[in-house]
């Protein structure tokens, strides 16, 4: 089970296959997963985003760090 990738936790329509993992995670984590929208053709391509840093300020320096990791 632990060698699976995230994509294998979804069905062919992109919905989470909850029965595979809901018993292993606390409820608050399941809620967080449910709130994340999977990339779809209708929404457009997935893009890279980054955290705004400790002070919630976005900087080019932070972006390069994310791109390299």
Helices and strands as residue ranges (DSSP letters): G 6-9, G 18-20, G 22-24, H 27-35, H 60-68
